[in-house]
Amino acid sequence: MGKSNGEGPNYVILQIVLKEKFIGSGSKNLTELESAINTQAAKGYRLHTITTTASGSKGMGGGDRIQATLVFEEITD
């Protein structure tokens, strides 16, 4: 994920689905989100924007699903 043409920063976009518990609250995979952020930071990117969308789940176990879209910007000097 190096520089493409030297004109400004590069960006990385990731999507992560966070599954909420049916009973109670708290995401089961916030560590996945944290890991994604730390991995990109180690590659020289910083979190620029994060957006989320939520949808209910009618499957077995229920709960909500939250899709997080993360935009990382390359840190340039």
Order of alpha helices (4+ residues) and beta strands (2+ residues): beta-alpha-beta-beta
